[in-house]
Amino acid sequence: MPGTNLTNLDKPLRPEGLTKAHLIKYYIDIAPVFLPHLAGRPPVMKRYPDGVAGEAFYQKQVSAHDPEGVKTFPVRHHGRRIFNGGGRTFCQPKAGNSARLPE
């Protein structure tokens, strides 16, 4: 993928042996069918930096590691627990960005 460095491809994601490489290949395989349903929507990624046994978090914002050219739009989030009720606006990526897909 241009502009994207894939790392830790052998990282286990599930106890059954599913790895990060397996998941990436699956997403590439289903992209032609799946992406039209996501077009223009803000994707949310649940991340497990220390594997499935570790703590997880939801990534909604564009990452500093995303390649240039990722299209975004502002999304206002309202969360009392996290932002004390004030809400906050984030730049979220639009699904279906060609900058995020392999050629």
N, C-alpha and C positions, 0 to 999 in steps of 0.2 A: 504494500500500500504506500503510495507516494506520501512522504511527509510523516509517516507513522512508523515508529519503531515498536515491533512486537517483542515483548519480553516474557520470561517465565512461562513459556508455552507448555512445559511439562508440569505446571502447577496443578495439583489435584483440586477439582471443584466439588466432587461428590465422592463419597466413600466407595462407590461402585467402580471407580477408576476413570470417570470422566475428567478430562484435563481442559485447560484453557484452549489448547490447540483444537480439541474436538469441538468446543463451543464455537470458536471462530469459524471453523469449517462449516458447521451447521448453519450459522447465520449467513455465510456466503452462499450456501446452497439454496436457502429459502428466500434470499433477498428479492429475486424477481417476483415472487408471489406476495411476500409479506410487506415490502416497502410501499406499494401503492396504498395500502390501508393505513400506513403511518404518515404519509406525506403531509408535511406542514404541521404536524403535531409535536408538542414538546416531550421528548422521551425522558424517562427517568431510569437511571441505572442503579441497581442495588449492588453495592460493592462489598467484597469480603477480602480486605487486604491481607489478612493472616489465614486465609482458607476458610472453609465452611464451619469449622469449629470455633473460629474467632469472632470478634465483634463485626457487625455489618453496619453500613450507613447508605443512605440514598444520595446519589449525586444528581443534582438537577441542573446545576450551572455548567456553562462552558468551562472546560479545564484549560489551564495554561499549556497543557500538553497536546491539546487538539491542534490539528494542522490548520494553516492559514486557509481562509476561504470558507470556513464553516459558517453557514448562515444562521443568524440568531434572531430572536425577537424578545421583547421585554415581557415578563410574566410577573404579576404581583402576587406575592404569597402572604397569606394571613395566618399567623400561628402564634397564639397567645403564649404557649409554653416556651417556644423557642425565641420569639422576638418581642415578648411582653405586650402582645396585642397591637403593636404599631405597624406590623407588616413591613415588607421589604420587596423591592423589585430586583429581579435577577435577569441576566441574559441567558436564556435557555437555547440550546441548539434546536434547529428544525430537523425533524427526521427526514431521511432521504437525501441528505447532503452528499453530493458526489465527492466532496473532499474527504469524507469519512469512509468511502467505499473503495474496495479494490477495483482496479481497472481490468 
